[in-house]
Amino acid sequence: MSIPFGIGRLLTESEVADYLCIKPSILKSLRSNETGPAYIQLSHKLIRYNIEDVKEWLVKKMKEREQYEPVNN
């Protein structure tokens, strides 16, 4: 079975946690709160993340942070 065109590499929860330098439990919490990167739930316990979705989520978070950082004069 091949991955459909347009779907990037799929990562496990552990791989994404390592990529983001966070604990898997934090990633799970982000998922539960619907504040983390988009994910694919293949079964009750089988979660995968598209690497492109993770990168897009990071860029969005960086832009949000820039909006709230004080400007130094």
ZIQUIUR-V441409 format. One record per residue. N is the residue number from 1. RES is the residue in three letters. PHI is phi in whole degrees, 0 to 359 (NA if undefined). Layout:
BEGIN
n;res;phi
N;RES;PHI
N;RES;PHI
END
This chain:
BEGIN
n;res;phi
1;MET;NA
2;SER;257
3;ILE;281
4;PRO;302
5;PHE;304
6;GLY;97
7;ILE;266
8;GLY;284
9;ARG;297
10;LEU;266
11;LEU;248
12;THR;283
13;GLU;300
14;SER;296
15;GLU;296
16;VAL;291
17;ALA;301
18;ASP;298
19;TYR;300
20;LEU;271
21;CYS;58
22;ILE;229
23;LYS;284
24;PRO;304
25;SER;295
26;ILE;290
27;LEU;298
28;LYS;297
29;SER;296
30;LEU;300
31;ARG;295
32;SER;297
33;ASN;275
34;GLU;57
35;THR;242
36;GLY;262
37;PRO;294
38;ALA;301
39;TYR;219
40;ILE;243
41;GLN;258
42;LEU;278
43;SER;202
44;HIS;306
45;LYS;248
46;LEU;255
47;ILE;248
48;ARG;226
49;TYR;236
50;ASN;278
51;ILE;304
52;GLU;292
53;ASP;294
54;VAL;295
55;LYS;296
56;GLU;297
57;TRP;297
58;LEU;298
59;VAL;299
60;LYS;299
61;LYS;296
62;MET;296
63;LYS;294
64;GLU;299
65;ARG;294
66;GLU;300
67;GLN;295
68;TYR;258
69;GLU;281
70;PRO;293
71;VAL;272
72;ASN;269
73;ASN;259
END
